[in-house]
Amino acid sequence: MSPTHVAELVLLDPDDDVGVAARDLSAGEVISAGSAGRVRLAESVPMGHKVALRSLERGQTVRKYGYPIGLASESIGVGVWVHSHNLEDAGSRRVVEARKRQDAASTVPASEGFAEGGVPTLRTPPPPDLLEGHTFQGYRRASGRFGTRNYVAVISTVNCSASVSRYVARRFAQDALRNYPHVDGVIAITHHSGCGMPYGGLAHAMLDRVLGGLIHHPNVGGCLLIGLGCEQATSDHLFESLRVVPISGVASCEQPIPVLSIQDLGGTTRTVESAVGEVARLLPRVDAARREAAPARGLILGLECGGSDGSSGITANPALGVAADLLIAAGGTAILSETPEIYGAEQLLARRAVSVEVAQKLLDRIRWWQGYTAQFGCRLDNNPSVGNKAGGITTIAEKSLGAIAKGGSTALVDVYQYAERVQAAGLVVMDTPGYDPASVTGMVAGGANIVVFTTGRGSCFGCKPTPSLKVASNTPMYQRMIDDMDIDAGTVLQGRSLSALGGEIFAEILAVASGKRTKSEVQGMGDEEFLPWIVGPML
């Protein structure tokens, strides 16, 4: 994408039928539209929304980012506001089919188009030039991984022990940790599951992956587990699934993991006191950890967008893609998630895969989601939220094309199940829902030790134990919510290059990984946003 930036409009591709308003535009204004010349606005168009640059007939494909995003639901004149009232998804499969025809006919030779069965012929990008010398100050763990924070985690195996876990964490407010300056906090990891599920089934396995990912997370210097005692999600099953030996043995962090049962200890009060004692014994060891120089390849970056608007796919997301490319060039890993927000643009990612097998893994997840949502009488192309639409996003194809820009331009090296341990270096996809807390929880459980979260409407989000950087897609929102936003990507609409902004984001990633606190950390966010995605019936 080589966008043309002018004072009033952004044209993302010379062949696009629409441009994006860089500010609120008024009816009657005559604006410059790049290669489309000058356009008189037939009506007012809000910032981030689309303006028709040429006449469109009903049923005609409408292009943005150089690709179809939907079909005109009525005739549209030049200078008309294009949105939900005159643009429809019409089933994103039809949009994807139009994109396939376009690719085969013009973008690439037919022999390099889409193979039989819908799997694209691969056009894997070459490896990026190595970027050496970039480091951060991290906590080296016994596993060989590096933490960007140093927490003690009180982990509930079941919702029935959630309150007890929170009572324990509250006993260690900041004043109680004044003698442990190298501990970032004592946090309660709670959730709404752990029972009412088939023993050993899919839901059980997903929860095990999430909790196991927190036990072994490089940002967790020590932990303990608290259960009720009669739940399905027993600690024994968790340890068996992770091949971790509890209490008497040694975990991957080379320390025993205390496991407490409310029923065995005689109730809430006794369990809290016992757990407080365990945390007190953990604190000196966790506090003994010190930051040291770590290579940038020790970072696993979670890429997230939430509360997106029409500017997100133009400013914040592609700039984050530049930062992801830089991290990958330095040997690190970036996780692209939210499968429902890849839908409609999956072929563009699949053909960047390092192998047909990796491409097929991604397409298989899309097909799974189509079947899964159909069970509940809904469709993936109904994804854009009320806030997305208010910000200028109309269809899922449009949203997805902007969302995958976070993944930069490098090869797709692997696809992971939800909360599965990420071990590959480079760009990977994790299958998560589009709901921000559940998506980030999966990436954190998979090993993400830093998250960059782009937002256009103004999402306030944190997810302990992993710091979350906020990138605002537009300057008005950044200024309005400056206490929550870390970086203003709206400067791209004022002429700043994506490469310069991406470099700033990359530098900030290294700074936050080294201990700089994000705005969400300053606000104390992150205790309530931990939300495992659990699939299956509640029994």
ZAMARVEX-847294 format. One line per 2 residues: number of its first residue (from 1); for each residue x, y, z of C-alpha. Coordinates in nm, 4 decimals. Layout:
<rs>
NUM) X/Y/Z ~ ...;
</rs>
This chain:
<rs>
1) 0.0000/0.0000/0.0000 ~ 0.1400/0.3403/-0.1046;
3) -0.1149/0.5894/0.0272 ~ -0.1406/0.9399/-0.1111;
5) -0.1853/1.1894/0.1725 ~ -0.3421/1.5294/0.1189;
7) -0.4860/1.7727/0.3680 ~ -0.8419/1.6439/0.3419;
9) -0.8267/1.2899/0.2041 ~ -0.6218/0.9714/0.1998;
11) -0.6198/0.7652/-0.1202 ~ -0.4794/0.4207/-0.0445;
13) -0.4500/0.2884/-0.3995 ~ -0.4784/0.4675/-0.7370;
15) -0.7553/0.2280/-0.8429 ~ -0.9652/0.2764/-0.5282;
17) -1.3240/0.3899/-0.5684 ~ -1.3209/0.5678/-0.2320;
19) -1.0914/0.7903/-0.0314 ~ -1.0841/0.8322/0.3467;
21) -1.1563/1.1662/0.5131 ~ -0.8529/1.2873/0.7079;
23) -1.0728/1.5348/0.8960 ~ -1.4422/1.6180/0.9206;
25) -1.5488/1.7353/0.5742 ~ -1.8439/1.9633/0.4977;
27) -2.0938/1.9449/0.2128 ~ -1.9941/2.1664/-0.0777;
29) -1.6200/2.1576/-0.0057 ~ -1.3962/2.0949/-0.3052;
31) -1.1135/1.8659/-0.2018 ~ -0.8046/1.7237/-0.3678;
33) -0.8328/1.3482/-0.4266 ~ -0.4896/1.2668/-0.5643;
35) -0.5056/1.0912/-0.9019 ~ -0.8851/1.1282/-0.8951;
37) -0.8470/1.5050/-0.9250 ~ -1.0662/1.7448/-0.7291;
39) -1.3988/1.6352/-0.5884 ~ -1.6913/1.8444/-0.4655;
41) -1.8583/1.6881/-0.1629 ~ -2.2268/1.6164/-0.2106;
43) -2.2729/1.5843/0.1664 ~ -2.0769/1.6084/0.4911;
45) -1.8405/1.3202/0.5663 ~ -1.7017/1.2495/0.9171;
47) -1.3316/1.1865/0.9752 ~ -1.2349/0.8269/0.8966;
49) -1.5339/0.7725/0.6669 ~ -1.5306/0.7106/0.2926;
51) -1.5958/0.9470/0.0018 ~ -1.6876/0.8202/-0.3472;
53) -1.4267/0.9318/-0.6015 ~ -1.6149/0.8047/-0.9053;
55) -1.9734/0.7119/-0.9904 ~ -2.0749/0.3600/-0.8872;
57) -2.3722/0.1609/-1.0116 ~ -2.5869/-0.0556/-0.7885;
59) -2.4242/-0.3980/-0.7475 ~ -2.0814/-0.2689/-0.8533;
61) -1.7742/-0.3765/-0.6552 ~ -1.6322/-0.0989/-0.4358;
63) -1.2555/-0.0968/-0.3829 ~ -1.0444/0.0288/-0.0940;
65) -0.6825/-0.0717/-0.0191 ~ -0.6795/-0.1791/-0.3858;
67) -0.9218/-0.4645/-0.3073 ~ -1.3005/-0.5120/-0.3021;
69) -1.4608/-0.4298/0.0317 ~ -1.8245/-0.4710/-0.0681;
71) -2.0943/-0.3950/-0.3253 ~ -2.2834/-0.0731/-0.3824;
73) -2.6410/-0.1298/-0.2610 ~ -2.7630/0.1693/-0.4646;
75) -2.6224/0.4078/-0.7245 ~ -2.3545/0.6312/-0.5716;
77) -2.2442/0.9632/-0.7186 ~ -1.9065/1.1359/-0.6986;
79) -1.8524/1.3116/-0.3645 ~ -2.1146/1.1041/-0.1832;
81) -2.0569/0.9618/0.1634 ~ -2.0110/0.5828/0.1337;
83) -2.1180/0.3793/0.4349 ~ -2.3737/0.1268/0.5616;
85) -2.6653/0.3022/0.3871 ~ -2.5206/0.2445/0.0373;
87) -2.2471/-0.0220/0.0776 ~ -2.3138/-0.3832/0.1723;
89) -2.0946/-0.6800/0.2367 ~ -2.3300/-0.9014/0.0333;
91) -2.1595/-1.2067/0.1817 ~ -1.7844/-1.1602/0.2078;
93) -1.7382/-1.4792/0.0045 ~ -1.8609/-1.2852/-0.3004;
95) -1.6118/-1.0115/-0.2191 ~ -1.3312/-1.2647/-0.1856;
97) -1.4287/-1.4249/-0.5167 ~ -1.4070/-1.0825/-0.6788;
99) -1.0657/-1.0398/-0.5204 ~ -0.9525/-1.3765/-0.6567;
101) -1.0558/-1.2760/-1.0060 ~ -0.8786/-0.9446/-0.9705;
103) -0.5594/-1.1116/-0.8488 ~ -0.5604/-1.3698/-1.1234;
105) -0.6400/-1.1148/-1.3953 ~ -0.4239/-0.8198/-1.3021;
107) -0.2212/-0.8287/-0.9835 ~ -0.0325/-1.1501/-1.0675;
109) -0.0234/-1.3866/-1.3654 ~ -0.3013/-1.6451/-1.3674;
111) -0.0468/-1.9198/-1.2999 ~ 0.0320/-1.7470/-0.9681;
113) -0.3278/-1.6987/-0.8625 ~ -0.5408/-1.9270/-0.6483;
115) -0.4954/-2.3016/-0.6759 ~ -0.7800/-2.5522/-0.6884;
117) -0.9557/-2.5789/-0.3533 ~ -0.8957/-2.2151/-0.2620;
119) -0.5370/-2.2510/-0.1392 ~ -0.3304/-1.9735/-0.2971;
121) -0.0131/-2.0399/-0.4852 ~ 0.2498/-1.9188/-0.2419;
123) 0.4386/-1.5976/-0.2930 ~ 0.6416/-1.6147/0.0264;
125) 0.8284/-1.2896/0.0974 ~ 1.2078/-1.3210/0.1266;
127) 1.3552/-1.3087/0.4773 ~ 1.4085/-0.9514/0.5996;
129) 1.7588/-0.8106/0.6243 ~ 1.8940/-0.8896/0.9704;
131) 1.8699/-0.6067/1.2193 ~ 2.1476/-0.6545/1.4734;
133) 2.2408/-0.4818/1.7966 ~ 1.8929/-0.4135/1.9381;
135) 1.8514/-0.5140/2.3006 ~ 1.6260/-0.4552/2.5987;
137) 1.6666/-0.4954/2.9734 ~ 1.4785/-0.8108/3.0694;
139) 1.4581/-1.0819/3.3349 ~ 1.6356/-1.4001/3.2270;
141) 1.4337/-1.7062/3.3314 ~ 1.5538/-2.0617/3.3839;
143) 1.3660/-2.1636/3.0692 ~ 1.5929/-1.9357/2.8626;
145) 1.3118/-1.6901/2.7944 ~ 1.3129/-1.3269/2.9032;
147) 1.0495/-1.1449/3.1039 ~ 0.9598/-0.7798/3.0635;
149) 0.7926/-0.7697/3.4064 ~ 0.8377/-0.9588/3.7348;
151) 0.5096/-1.0577/3.9012 ~ 0.3909/-1.3073/4.1601;
153) 0.0710/-1.4693/4.0324 ~ -0.2047/-1.6191/4.2480;
155) -0.3819/-1.8444/3.9976 ~ -0.7348/-1.9805/4.0401;
157) -0.7973/-2.3230/3.8933 ~ -1.1725/-2.2593/3.9058;
159) -1.4057/-1.9624/3.9405 ~ -1.5038/-2.0918/4.2844;
161) -1.1605/-1.9879/4.4151 ~ -1.1538/-1.6505/4.2388;
163) -1.2566/-1.4423/4.5391 ~ -1.0013/-1.6105/4.7628;
165) -0.7290/-1.5417/4.5059 ~ -0.8274/-1.1757/4.4964;
167) -0.8319/-1.1522/4.8775 ~ -0.4736/-1.2819/4.8795;
169) -0.3541/-1.0356/4.6157 ~ -0.5166/-0.7421/4.8004;
171) -0.3090/-0.8227/5.1073 ~ -0.0039/-0.7285/4.9022;
173) -0.0922/-0.3775/4.7911 ~ 0.1966/-0.1532/4.6942;
175) 0.2803/-0.0521/5.0527 ~ 0.3195/-0.4180/5.1461;
177) 0.5800/-0.4574/4.8695 ~ 0.8006/-0.1638/4.9662;
179) 1.0725/-0.4077/5.0777 ~ 1.0594/-0.5814/4.7377;
181) 1.1345/-0.3069/4.4831 ~ 1.2065/-0.5535/4.2024;
183) 0.8598/-0.7132/4.2207 ~ 0.6001/-0.5483/3.9951;
185) 0.3112/-0.6736/4.2021 ~ 0.1106/-0.9679/4.3315;
187) -0.1756/-1.0342/4.0901 ~ -0.4794/-1.2621/4.1003;
189) -0.5355/-1.4623/3.7807 ~ -0.9058/-1.5461/3.7897;
191) -1.1624/-1.6609/3.5356 ~ -1.5218/-1.7830/3.4997;
193) -1.4594/-2.1468/3.4201 ~ -1.3005/-2.4579/3.5684;
195) -1.6111/-2.6682/3.6188 ~ -1.9284/-2.7614/3.4321;
197) -1.7164/-2.8927/3.1433 ~ -1.6481/-3.2413/3.0049;
199) -1.3439/-3.3802/3.1849 ~ -1.0530/-3.3936/2.9415;
201) -1.2562/-3.2323/2.6611 ~ -1.1827/-2.9324/2.4403;
203) -1.2840/-2.6729/2.6987 ~ -1.0692/-2.8449/2.9592;
205) -0.7702/-2.8510/2.7243 ~ -0.8128/-2.4812/2.6390;
207) -0.8229/-2.3813/3.0047 ~ -0.5171/-2.5964/3.0769;
209) -0.3278/-2.4173/2.7999 ~ -0.4244/-2.0778/2.9393;
211) -0.3359/-2.1536/3.3005 ~ -0.0228/-2.3428/3.2028;
213) 0.0858/-2.0480/2.9918 ~ 0.0604/-1.8226/3.2973;
215) 0.2473/-2.0670/3.5201 ~ 0.5367/-2.0686/3.2742;
217) 0.5069/-1.7089/3.1581 ~ 0.8413/-1.5241/3.1567;
219) 0.6748/-1.2223/3.3221 ~ 0.5796/-1.4396/3.6220;
221) 0.8666/-1.4851/3.8652 ~ 0.6682/-1.7066/4.1018;
223) 0.3160/-1.8406/4.1418 ~ 0.0783/-2.0521/4.3446;
225) -0.2494/-2.2253/4.2574 ~ -0.5738/-2.2083/4.4535;
227) -0.8634/-2.4447/4.3875 ~ -1.1875/-2.5300/4.5614;
229) -1.1244/-2.9020/4.5735 ~ -1.4112/-3.0616/4.3808;
231) -1.3809/-2.8922/4.0399 ~ -1.3283/-3.0602/3.7031;
233) -1.0180/-2.8524/3.6341 ~ -0.8059/-3.0124/3.9010;
235) -0.4457/-2.9098/3.9506 ~ -0.3436/-3.2739/3.8983;
237) -0.4964/-3.2708/3.5493 ~ -0.3306/-2.9376/3.4760;
239) 0.0121/-3.0581/3.5829 ~ -0.0291/-3.3855/3.3968;
241) -0.1250/-3.2046/3.0769 ~ 0.1761/-2.9761/3.1111;
243) 0.4120/-3.2439/3.2407 ~ 0.4779/-3.0304/3.5466;
245) 0.5278/-3.1886/3.8899 ~ 0.3518/-2.9986/4.1715;
247) 0.4753/-2.9115/4.5226 ~ 0.7288/-3.1899/4.5765;
249) 0.8758/-3.1586/4.2293 ~ 1.0210/-2.8811/4.0217;
251) 0.8509/-2.6690/3.7590 ~ 1.0178/-2.5171/3.4572;
253) 1.1074/-2.2136/3.6698 ~ 1.3101/-2.4541/3.8874;
255) 1.0910/-2.3893/4.1914 ~ 0.8059/-2.5856/4.3516;
257) 0.4540/-2.4579/4.2834 ~ 0.2342/-2.4423/4.5959;
259) -0.1160/-2.5822/4.5418 ~ -0.3897/-2.4968/4.7921;
261) -0.7406/-2.6422/4.8242 ~ -1.0092/-2.4419/5.0051;
263) -1.1950/-2.7564/5.1078 ~ -0.8825/-2.9308/5.2370;
265) -0.7652/-2.6264/5.4331 ~ -1.1026/-2.5748/5.6028;
267) -1.2527/-2.2776/5.4205 ~ -1.1943/-1.9289/5.2947;
269) -1.0210/-1.7644/5.5911 ~ -0.7686/-2.0424/5.6477;
271) -0.6913/-2.0658/5.2772 ~ -0.6287/-1.6923/5.2532;
273) -0.3911/-1.7005/5.5499 ~ -0.2098/-2.0048/5.4134;
275) -0.1773/-1.8454/5.0689 ~ -0.0517/-1.5181/5.2182;
277) 0.2213/-1.7176/5.3893 ~ 0.3150/-1.8853/5.0615;
279) 0.3367/-1.5498/4.8827 ~ 0.5508/-1.4108/5.1643;
281) 0.7927/-1.7004/5.1120 ~ 0.7983/-1.6416/4.7357;
283) 0.8657/-1.2688/4.7466 ~ 1.2357/-1.2682/4.8466;
285) 1.3228/-1.5107/4.5660 ~ 1.1215/-1.3224/4.3058;
287) 1.2700/-0.9913/4.4232 ~ 1.6202/-1.1308/4.3760;
289) 1.5771/-1.1233/3.9977 ~ 1.7524/-0.8382/3.8155;
291) 1.7177/-0.6967/3.4671 ~ 2.0017/-0.7636/3.2263;
293) 2.0747/-0.6979/2.8611 ~ 1.8667/-0.9277/2.6421;
295) 1.8560/-0.9586/2.2629 ~ 1.5451/-0.8258/2.0897;
297) 1.4781/-1.1805/1.9696 ~ 1.3658/-1.2489/2.3270;
299) 1.0477/-1.0505/2.2646 ~ 0.7149/-1.2034/2.1618;
301) 0.4859/-0.9199/2.0556 ~ 0.1088/-0.9529/2.0711;
303) -0.0605/-0.7461/1.7978 ~ -0.4104/-0.6291/1.8880;
305) -0.6613/-0.3742/1.7577 ~ -0.9785/-0.2753/1.9372;
307) -1.2353/-0.0035/1.8954 ~ -1.1067/0.0401/1.5395;
309) -1.2146/0.3244/1.3144 ~ -1.1678/0.4240/0.9523;
311) -0.8219/0.5612/1.0313 ~ -0.6929/0.2432/1.1988;
313) -0.6059/0.0650/0.8742 ~ -0.4316/0.3763/0.7428;
315) -0.2259/0.4955/1.0393 ~ -0.1907/0.2839/1.3539;
317) -0.2182/-0.0661/1.2059 ~ 0.0279/-0.0310/0.9162;
319) 0.2700/0.1597/1.1416 ~ 0.2528/-0.1284/1.3890;
321) 0.3163/-0.3578/1.0921 ~ 0.6401/-0.1653/1.0281;
323) 0.7388/-0.2128/1.3938 ~ 0.6556/-0.5850/1.3716;
325) 0.8783/-0.6149/1.0635 ~ 1.1643/-0.4483/1.2557;
327) 1.1225/-0.6825/1.5520 ~ 1.1154/-0.9859/1.3231;
329) 1.4286/-0.8602/1.1450 ~ 1.5891/-0.8488/1.4898;
331) 1.4969/-1.2141/1.5457 ~ 1.1772/-1.1639/1.7469;
333) 0.8210/-1.2873/1.7066 ~ 0.4940/-1.1078/1.6326;
335) 0.1524/-1.2696/1.6862 ~ -0.1403/-1.1686/1.4655;
337) -0.4699/-1.2811/1.6183 ~ -0.8489/-1.2305/1.6006;
339) -0.9402/-1.4821/1.3299 ~ -1.2872/-1.3281/1.2692;
341) -1.1022/-1.0065/1.1754 ~ -0.8789/-1.1902/0.9304;
343) -1.1872/-1.3267/0.7531 ~ -1.2258/-1.1685/0.4110;
345) -0.8507/-1.1051/0.3857 ~ -0.7213/-1.4518/0.4757;
347) -0.5993/-1.5290/0.1241 ~ -0.3604/-1.2339/0.1371;
349) -0.1998/-1.3786/0.4497 ~ -0.2138/-1.7397/0.3300;
351) -0.0148/-1.6734/0.0163 ~ 0.2608/-1.5217/0.2341;
353) 0.3003/-1.8540/0.4166 ~ 0.6305/-2.0399/0.4196;
355) 0.4552/-2.3599/0.3086 ~ 0.1247/-2.4879/0.1748;
357) 0.0777/-2.6645/0.5096 ~ 0.0961/-2.3361/0.7015;
359) -0.1408/-2.1690/0.4535 ~ -0.3851/-2.4568/0.4916;
361) -0.3731/-2.4295/0.8719 ~ -0.4917/-2.0693/0.8438;
363) -0.7679/-2.1489/0.5958 ~ -0.8788/-2.4412/0.8134;
365) -0.9285/-2.2029/1.1056 ~ -1.1446/-1.9752/0.8889;
367) -1.3607/-2.2727/0.7880 ~ -1.3884/-2.3783/1.1527;
369) -1.5131/-2.0318/1.2446 ~ -1.7713/-2.0388/0.9659;
371) -1.9097/-2.3641/1.1018 ~ -1.8846/-2.2527/1.4635;
373) -2.0743/-1.9265/1.4137 ~ -2.3370/-2.1027/1.2016;
375) -2.4233/-2.3196/1.5030 ~ -2.5490/-2.0045/1.6743;
377) -2.7315/-1.8598/1.3758 ~ -2.4795/-1.5851/1.3033;
379) -2.2206/-1.5086/1.0368 ~ -1.8626/-1.3884/1.0414;
381) -1.9436/-1.1004/0.8088 ~ -2.1513/-0.9419/1.0867;
383) -1.8333/-0.8600/1.2800 ~ -1.7925/-0.4777/1.2643;
385) -1.9249/-0.3365/1.5923 ~ -2.1449/-0.0339/1.6477;
387) -1.8334/0.1647/1.7396 ~ -1.6431/0.0417/1.4322;
389) -1.9251/0.1617/1.2089 ~ -1.9514/0.4958/1.3859;
391) -1.5792/0.5361/1.3144 ~ -1.6179/0.4698/0.9426;
393) -1.5773/0.0907/0.8982 ~ -1.8638/-0.0591/0.6972;
395) -1.7912/-0.4257/0.6110 ~ -1.5857/-0.7120/0.7521;
397) -1.3737/-0.7188/0.4353 ~ -1.2831/-0.3541/0.4924;
399) -1.2146/-0.4162/0.8620 ~ -1.0017/-0.7231/0.7948;
401) -0.7911/-0.5558/0.5248 ~ -0.7073/-0.2847/0.7754;
403) -0.6581/-0.5266/1.0647 ~ -0.4048/-0.7544/0.8944;
405) -0.1857/-0.4503/0.8272 ~ -0.0626/-0.5035/1.1857;
407) 0.1145/-0.8150/1.0557 ~ 0.3554/-0.6169/0.8403;
409) 0.5073/-0.7689/0.5285 ~ 0.7126/-1.0723/0.6298;
411) 0.6382/-1.4414/0.5719 ~ 0.3763/-1.6230/0.7786;
413) 0.5755/-1.8956/0.9526 ~ 0.3109/-2.0785/1.1593;
415) -0.0481/-2.0878/1.2861 ~ -0.1269/-2.1721/1.6502;
417) -0.4339/-2.2841/1.8389 ~ -0.5707/-2.0579/2.1112;
419) -0.3213/-2.0139/2.4001 ~ -0.0813/-2.2651/2.2455;
421) 0.2842/-2.2036/2.3332 ~ 0.4410/-1.9929/2.0561;
423) 0.7883/-2.1183/1.9739 ~ 0.8545/-1.9988/1.6186;
425) 1.0410/-1.6783/1.5423 ~ 0.8798/-1.4478/1.2864;
427) 0.5176/-1.3656/1.2042 ~ 0.2633/-1.6165/1.3350;
429) -0.1148/-1.6258/1.3632 ~ -0.2948/-1.7392/1.6782;
431) -0.6582/-1.8453/1.6458 ~ -0.8462/-1.6182/1.8857;
433) -1.1882/-1.4516/1.8884 ~ -1.2212/-1.0869/1.7936;
435) -1.3161/-0.9875/2.1504 ~ -1.0135/-0.7979/2.2788;
437) -0.9794/-0.9392/2.6349 ~ -1.0137/-1.3003/2.5185;
439) -0.7800/-1.2434/2.2254 ~ -0.5030/-1.0822/2.4317;
441) -0.5411/-1.3443/2.7056 ~ -0.4693/-1.6149/2.4475;
443) -0.1598/-1.4385/2.3177 ~ -0.0301/-1.3738/2.6685;
445) -0.0849/-1.7387/2.7601 ~ 0.1021/-1.8289/2.4405;
447) 0.4046/-1.6344/2.5637 ~ 0.3568/-1.2716/2.4529;
449) 0.5683/-1.0651/2.6902 ~ 0.4592/-0.7322/2.5406;
451) 0.1419/-0.6173/2.3600 ~ 0.0804/-0.3219/2.1295;
453) -0.2872/-0.2346/2.1101 ~ -0.4095/0.0006/1.8365;
455) -0.7403/0.1811/1.8742 ~ -0.9428/0.4404/1.6893;
457) -1.2397/0.4901/1.9195 ~ -1.0351/0.4784/2.2409;
459) -1.0084/0.1341/2.4036 ~ -0.8732/0.1389/2.7596;
461) -0.7002/-0.1921/2.8121 ~ -0.4336/-0.3630/3.0184;
463) -0.3603/-0.7304/3.0729 ~ -0.1317/-0.8200/3.3600;
465) 0.1273/-0.9682/3.3632 ~ 0.2040/-0.8260/3.0164;
467) 0.2356/-0.4511/2.9498 ~ 0.0090/-0.3081/2.6805;
469) 0.1108/-0.0072/2.4680 ~ -0.1791/0.1959/2.3238;
471) -0.1505/0.3501/1.9784 ~ -0.4236/0.5997/1.8848;
473) -0.5206/0.6026/1.5170 ~ -0.6228/0.9694/1.5132;
475) -0.5034/1.2830/1.6893 ~ -0.8397/1.4114/1.8235;
477) -0.8952/1.0898/2.0188 ~ -0.5300/1.0837/2.1332;
479) -0.5653/1.4331/2.2746 ~ -0.9048/1.3592/2.4293;
481) -0.7788/1.0395/2.5986 ~ -0.4163/1.1321/2.6519;
483) -0.4070/0.9688/2.9963 ~ -0.4677/0.6308/2.8285;
485) -0.2896/0.6622/2.4928 ~ 0.0869/0.6132/2.4565;
487) 0.1476/0.7053/2.0907 ~ -0.0372/0.9292/1.8430;
489) -0.0531/0.7632/1.4997 ~ -0.2768/1.0412/1.3730;
491) 0.0417/1.2262/1.2758 ~ 0.0394/1.0094/0.9608;
493) -0.2687/1.2025/0.8477 ~ -0.0608/1.5181/0.8885;
495) 0.2144/1.3896/0.6600 ~ 0.4413/1.1808/0.8816;
497) 0.5687/0.8629/0.7152 ~ 0.4599/0.5182/0.8278;
499) 0.8255/0.4116/0.8445 ~ 0.9100/0.6930/1.0871;
501) 0.6100/0.6141/1.3082 ~ 0.6843/0.2421/1.2918;
503) 1.0400/0.3123/1.4053 ~ 0.9045/0.5113/1.6993;
505) 0.6731/0.2246/1.7975 ~ 0.9633/-0.0233/1.7753;
507) 1.1791/0.1986/1.9988 ~ 0.8919/0.2288/2.2470;
509) 0.8474/-0.1496/2.2488 ~ 1.2110/-0.1860/2.3566;
511) 1.1725/0.0877/2.6191 ~ 0.8583/-0.0678/2.7704;
513) 1.0178/-0.4131/2.7601 ~ 1.3027/-0.2588/2.9627;
515) 1.0687/-0.1353/3.2350 ~ 0.9114/0.1901/3.1145;
517) 0.5524/0.1921/3.2366 ~ 0.2711/0.2227/2.9838;
519) -0.0270/0.4505/3.0385 ~ -0.2443/0.1478/3.1211;
521) 0.0057/0.0441/3.3890 ~ 0.0091/0.3946/3.5362;
523) -0.3725/0.3774/3.5465 ~ -0.3568/0.0378/3.7203;
525) -0.5348/-0.1432/3.4358 ~ -0.5015/-0.5158/3.3834;
527) -0.6547/-0.6951/3.6816 ~ -1.0007/-0.7453/3.5295;
529) -0.9164/-0.8005/3.1627 ~ -0.7865/-1.1576/3.1891;
531) -1.0553/-1.3588/3.0049 ~ -0.9870/-1.7103/2.8735;
533) -1.1846/-1.8160/2.5656 ~ -1.3542/-2.1470/2.6430;
535) -1.5420/-2.3351/2.3686 ~ -1.8041/-2.5984/2.4364;
537) -2.1181/-2.6687/2.6372 ~ -2.1468/-2.5669/3.0008;
539) -2.2771/-2.8781/3.1769;
</rs>
